[in-house]
Amino acid sequence: MLKEQLLQDLKSAMKEKQDLRKNVVQMVRAAILQVEKDKQIELTDEQIIEIIAKETKKRKDSIPDYEKSKREDLISQIKQEIAILEEYLPESLTPEQIEEKLKQIIQNIGATSMKDMGMIMKTAKQELGVTADGKTINEIAKKLLS
């Protein structure tokens, strides 16, 4: 289970004095514990992966702000954090793979225009999960519908 793997990785990062890895894993574990405490449930691996994907997205979204302020030190650190988080995520799909999946989804639900975009996005997020980000799905879907 992913939760145990995170605990083992935390222990090894502490032993090997890898501060950045230790901090990232601790942050993920804290986010998991917070959700479990708030909802009073035991999270599955899929739910843990969603949390990790959300944390990864937060970091990716913050990079442009750091680039504007020319903080190369922080940009480097965030990129390292993203790399650590991505070790726990399933392999991301290429744009070509996403396009193939979206063609199938559009065909299956009978989408013909931009009015069907909501249904396409909902179905795509369910089927593709964290292997594709919403922005990419949206761009490719718009291209296919036009």
C-alpha positions in Angstrom: 0.0 0.0 0.0 1.2 3.5 -0.8 0.8 4.8 2.7 3.3 2.2 4.0 5.7 3.0 1.1 5.6 6.7 2.1 6.4 5.8 5.7 9.4 3.6 4.6 10.6 6.4 2.3 10.3 8.9 5.1 12.4 6.6 7.4 15.1 6.1 4.7 15.2 9.8 3.9 15.8 10.6 7.6 18.5 7.9 7.9 20.2 9.2 4.7 19.8 12.8 5.8 17.9 13.8 2.6 16.1 16.8 3.9 14.2 17.8 0.8 12.8 14.2 0.3 12.0 14.0 4.0 10.1 17.3 3.9 8.1 16.4 0.8 7.1 12.9 2.1 6.2 14.4 5.5 4.0 17.0 3.7 2.2 14.3 1.7 1.7 12.2 4.8 0.3 15.2 6.6 -2.1 15.9 3.8 -3.3 12.3 3.8 -3.7 12.3 7.6 -5.7 15.6 7.4 -8.1 14.2 4.8 -8.5 11.0 6.8 -9.2 12.9 10.0 -11.6 15.4 8.4 -13.6 12.7 6.6 -13.0 10.0 9.2 -12.1 7.4 6.6 -9.1 5.3 5.6 -7.9 6.5 2.2 -7.3 4.1 -0.7 -4.2 4.2 -2.9 -6.3 5.9 -5.6 -7.3 8.7 -3.2 -3.7 9.0 -2.0 -2.5 9.3 -5.6 -5.1 12.1 -6.1 -3.7 14.0 -3.1 -0.1 13.6 -4.5 -1.3 14.8 -7.9 -2.9 17.8 -6.3 0.3 18.7 -4.5 2.3 18.3 -7.7 -0.1 20.6 -9.6 0.2 23.2 -6.8 3.9 23.3 -7.3 3.8 23.3 -11.1 1.3 26.2 -10.9 3.6 28.2 -8.6 6.6 28.0 -10.9 5.6 31.0 -13.2 5.3 33.2 -10.1 8.8 32.4 -9.0 10.1 32.9 -12.5 8.6 36.4 -12.6 10.4 37.3 -9.4 13.6 35.6 -10.7 14.0 33.2 -7.7 16.1 30.5 -9.3 16.8 28.9 -5.9 13.1 28.4 -5.3 12.4 27.3 -8.8 15.1 24.6 -8.5 13.8 23.4 -5.2 10.2 23.2 -6.5 11.3 21.3 -9.5 13.1 18.8 -7.2 9.9 18.5 -5.1 7.9 17.8 -8.2 10.3 15.1 -9.3 10.0 13.5 -5.8 6.2 13.6 -5.9 6.1 12.2 -9.5 7.8 9.1 -8.3 4.6 8.1 -6.5 2.3 9.0 -9.5 1.4 6.6 -12.4 3.1 7.4 -15.7 1.6 10.4 -17.4 0.0 9.9 -20.8 1.5 11.6 -23.9 -0.7 14.1 -25.8 -1.1 11.5 -28.5 -2.4 8.9 -26.1 -4.8 11.5 -24.5 -6.0 12.3 -28.0 -6.7 8.7 -28.8 -8.6 8.2 -25.5 -10.6 11.4 -26.1 -11.6 10.3 -29.6 -13.0 7.1 -28.0 -14.8 9.1 -25.3 -16.3 11.5 -27.8 -17.5 8.7 -30.0 -18.9 6.7 -27.0 -21.0 9.7 -25.6 -21.9 10.9 -29.1 -20.5 14.4 -28.6 -20.7 16.7 -31.6 -20.2 20.3 -30.4 -18.7 22.4 -27.6 -22.0 22.0 -25.8 -20.9 18.5 -24.9 -17.6 19.7 -23.4 -18.8 19.2 -19.8 -19.7 15.6 -20.4 -16.5 15.0 -22.2 -14.4 16.5 -19.4 -16.3 14.6 -16.7 -15.9 11.3 -18.5 -12.3 11.9 -19.4 -11.3 12.8 -15.8 -13.0 9.6 -14.6 -11.3 7.4 -17.1 -7.9 9.1 -17.3 -7.6 10.1 -13.6 -4.3 11.6 -12.7 -2.5 10.3 -15.8 -3.6 13.4 -17.7 -4.1 17.0 -16.4 -7.4 18.8 -17.0 -5.8 21.6 -19.0 -4.3 19.2 -21.6 -7.6 17.2 -21.8 -9.5 20.5 -22.4 -7.1 21.7 -25.1 -7.2 18.4 -27.0 -11.0 18.1 -26.6 -11.5 21.6 -28.1 -9.2 20.7 -31.0 -11.1 17.5 -31.7 -14.5 19.2 -31.5 -13.6 22.1 -33.8 
